Amino acid sequence: MTLEQASKGSRVRVLKRASGHRFASSLDGMGIHVGDELLVVGYAPFHGPILVEIPSSGVRVALGRGMAEKLHVEPVEA
């Protein structure tokens, strides 16, 4: 599934980034790497960005829906 499909409050692990080098560099700059766990904090209304937290660092990042569609994740069991 993609990050856009994850439910609010769910924990997911990044499996792959389905796009080019520029996209990967953008995510690296935000601190999001393959294998990282993310917590889906919330969704902005009207198809706005998705707010995620990187639990290992406590950093929160807003990702646009286009980016979230290209980020493949799997659920993490509690």
GROMACS elastic network, one bead per residue, 0.5 to 0.9 nm:
[ bonds ]
;  ai    aj funct       b0    kb
    1     4     6  0.81986   500
    1     5     6  0.63716   500
    1     6     6  0.75629   500
    1    69     6  0.89177   500
    1    71     6  0.85323   500
    1    72     6  0.57382   500
    1    73     6  0.57992   500
    1    74     6  0.65643   500
    1    75     6  0.88995   500
    2     5     6  0.54103   500
    2     6     6  0.69209   500
    2    68     6  0.66258   500
    2    69     6  0.54972   500
    2    70     6  0.67287   500
    2    71     6  0.55162   500
    2    73     6  0.55760   500
    2    74     6  0.81013   500
    3     6     6  0.52618   500
    3     7     6  0.86814   500
    3    12     6  0.80941   500
    3    14     6  0.85200   500
    3    40     6  0.84540   500
    3    50     6  0.87151   500
    3    65     6  0.87616   500
    3    67     6  0.86709   500
    3    68     6  0.50091   500
    3    69     6  0.62528   500
    3    70     6  0.78255   500
    3    71     6  0.57120   500
    3    72     6  0.61706   500
    3    73     6  0.59703   500
    3    74     6  0.86231   500
    4     7     6  0.82515   500
    4    50     6  0.76025   500
    4    65     6  0.65177   500
    4    66     6  0.86394   500
    4    67     6  0.86532   500
    4    68     6  0.50675   500
    4    69     6  0.55589   500
    4    70     6  0.87146   500
    4    71     6  0.81791   500
    5    68     6  0.85734   500
    5    69     6  0.81092   500
    6     9     6  0.86752   500
    6    10     6  0.67428   500
    6    11     6  0.84777   500
    6    12     6  0.77667   500
    6    40     6  0.73230   500
    6    73     6  0.83044   500
    6    74     6  0.87163   500
    6    75     6  0.80833   500
    7    10     6  0.55359   500
    7    11     6  0.87253   500
    7    40     6  0.69820   500
    7    42     6  0.85089   500
    8    11     6  0.88600   500
    8    39     6  0.82658   500
    8    40     6  0.52323   500
    8    41     6  0.58751   500
    8    42     6  0.53743   500
    8    43     6  0.72944   500
    9    39     6  0.64418   500
    9    40     6  0.51921   500
    9    41     6  0.56445   500
    9    42     6  0.73007   500
   10    38     6  0.83122   500
   10    39     6  0.58579   500
   10    40     6  0.55518   500
   10    41     6  0.80134   500
   10    75     6  0.73513   500
   10    76     6  0.80065   500
   11    37     6  0.67266   500
   11    38     6  0.56308   500
   11    40     6  0.64378   500
   11    74     6  0.85869   500
   11    75     6  0.60598   500
   11    76     6  0.54469   500
   11    77     6  0.76456   500
   11    78     6  0.80594   500
   12    36     6  0.83383   500
   12    37     6  0.55187   500
   12    38     6  0.53111   500
   12    39     6  0.64800   500
   12    40     6  0.78437   500
   12    73     6  0.59143   500
   12    74     6  0.53265   500
   12    76     6  0.50222   500
   12    77     6  0.85189   500
   13    34     6  0.78447   500
   13    35     6  0.59141   500
   13    36     6  0.55576   500
   13    38     6  0.62008   500
   13    39     6  0.89587   500
   13    72     6  0.85410   500
   13    73     6  0.52833   500
   13    74     6  0.53333   500
   13    75     6  0.63570   500
   13    76     6  0.62556   500
   14    17     6  0.78641   500
   14    32     6  0.81624   500
   14    33     6  0.70121   500
   14    34     6  0.50120   500
   14    35     6  0.51287   500
   14    36     6  0.55587   500
   14    37     6  0.64132   500
   14    38     6  0.75799   500
   14    71     6  0.70706   500
   14    72     6  0.60783   500
   14    74     6  0.67482   500
   15    33     6  0.89266   500
   15    34     6  0.56070   500
   15    35     6  0.61273   500
   15    36     6  0.84169   500
   15    71     6  0.77888   500
   15    72     6  0.54768   500
   15    73     6  0.50751   500
   15    74     6  0.68258   500
   16    33     6  0.85290   500
   16    34     6  0.57771   500
   16    35     6  0.82510   500
   16    70     6  0.84950   500
   16    71     6  0.62857   500
   16    72     6  0.52484   500
   16    73     6  0.71404   500
   17    20     6  0.83168   500
   17    23     6  0.79860   500
   17    24     6  0.67767   500
   17    27     6  0.88218   500
   17    33     6  0.85808   500
   17    34     6  0.73696   500
   17    70     6  0.60144   500
   17    72     6  0.61678   500
   17    73     6  0.89953   500
   18    23     6  0.86445   500
   18    24     6  0.87239   500
   18    69     6  0.87119   500
   18    70     6  0.50635   500
   18    71     6  0.62430   500
   18    72     6  0.71719   500
   19    22     6  0.81760   500
   19    23     6  0.61767   500
   19    24     6  0.72776   500
   19    70     6  0.65798   500
   19    71     6  0.86033   500
   20    23     6  0.55309   500
   20    24     6  0.64605   500
   20    25     6  0.88080   500
   21    24     6  0.50628   500
   21    25     6  0.60973   500
   21    26     6  0.86358   500
   22    25     6  0.50466   500
   22    26     6  0.62273   500
   22    27     6  0.87667   500
   23    26     6  0.50955   500
   23    27     6  0.63708   500
   23    28     6  0.86278   500
   23    67     6  0.80286   500
   23    70     6  0.89706   500
   24    27     6  0.52073   500
   24    28     6  0.61035   500
   24    29     6  0.86059   500
   24    32     6  0.89338   500
   24    33     6  0.83586   500
   25    29     6  0.61379   500
   25    30     6  0.87001   500
   26    29     6  0.51315   500
   26    30     6  0.64731   500
   26    31     6  0.88427   500
   26    32     6  0.87915   500
   27    30     6  0.50144   500
   27    31     6  0.62644   500
   27    32     6  0.51470   500
   27    33     6  0.68735   500
   28    32     6  0.54380   500
   28    33     6  0.60608   500
   29    32     6  0.75413   500
   30    33     6  0.88567   500
   30    59     6  0.88526   500
   30    61     6  0.71122   500
   31    54     6  0.79010   500
   31    57     6  0.87680   500
   31    59     6  0.83416   500
   31    61     6  0.89340   500
   32    35     6  0.87846   500
   32    36     6  0.65865   500
   32    37     6  0.86701   500
   32    38     6  0.84188   500
   32    54     6  0.75711   500
   33    36     6  0.55991   500
   33    37     6  0.89014   500
   34    37     6  0.87984   500
   36    54     6  0.76579   500
   36    55     6  0.89040   500
   36    56     6  0.83058   500
   37    53     6  0.87440   500
   37    54     6  0.64790   500
   37    55     6  0.69025   500
   37    56     6  0.77898   500
   37    76     6  0.78191   500
   38    52     6  0.62500   500
   38    53     6  0.56581   500
   38    55     6  0.64348   500
   38    56     6  0.87632   500
   39    51     6  0.86442   500
   39    52     6  0.54469   500
   39    53     6  0.50390   500
   39    54     6  0.64632   500
   39    55     6  0.68863   500
   40    43     6  0.82920   500
   40    50     6  0.75223   500
   40    51     6  0.63300   500
   40    53     6  0.65657   500
   41    50     6  0.77117   500
   41    51     6  0.53705   500
   41    52     6  0.51786   500
   41    53     6  0.65907   500
   41    60     6  0.85637   500
   42    49     6  0.87211   500
   42    50     6  0.59538   500
   42    51     6  0.52253   500
   42    52     6  0.71300   500
   43    47     6  0.78815   500
   43    48     6  0.68331   500
   43    49     6  0.62014   500
   43    51     6  0.62074   500
   44    47     6  0.66163   500
   44    49     6  0.54762   500
   44    50     6  0.62603   500
   44    51     6  0.78059   500
   45    48     6  0.55627   500
   45    49     6  0.82349   500
   47    50     6  0.88097   500
   47    64     6  0.88089   500
   47    65     6  0.71519   500
   48    63     6  0.88593   500
   48    64     6  0.67006   500
   48    65     6  0.68258   500
   49    62     6  0.57948   500
   49    63     6  0.52395   500
   49    65     6  0.57035   500
   49    66     6  0.89470   500
   49    68     6  0.85724   500
   50    61     6  0.81721   500
   50    62     6  0.54033   500
   50    63     6  0.51776   500
   50    64     6  0.62742   500
   50    65     6  0.68031   500
   50    68     6  0.75710   500
   51    60     6  0.67658   500
   51    61     6  0.57011   500
   51    63     6  0.63751   500
   51    64     6  0.89001   500
   52    59     6  0.84216   500
   52    60     6  0.55767   500
   52    61     6  0.54392   500
   52    62     6  0.63236   500
   52    63     6  0.76173   500
   53    56     6  0.88192   500
   53    57     6  0.83767   500
   53    58     6  0.62410   500
   53    59     6  0.56267   500
   53    61     6  0.63015   500
   53    62     6  0.88206   500
   54    57     6  0.57573   500
   54    58     6  0.54692   500
   54    59     6  0.54308   500
   54    60     6  0.63336   500
   54    61     6  0.79983   500
   55    59     6  0.72427   500
   55    60     6  0.87549   500
   56    59     6  0.82118   500
   57    60     6  0.88520   500
   63    66     6  0.81184   500
   63    67     6  0.61934   500
   63    68     6  0.63001   500
   64    67     6  0.53950   500
   64    68     6  0.62774   500
   64    69     6  0.87824   500
   65    69     6  0.61168   500
   65    70     6  0.88157   500
   66    69     6  0.52613   500
   66    70     6  0.67925   500
   67    70     6  0.53027   500
   67    71     6  0.66019   500
   68    71     6  0.52551   500
   68    72     6  0.81580   500
   69    72     6  0.75830   500
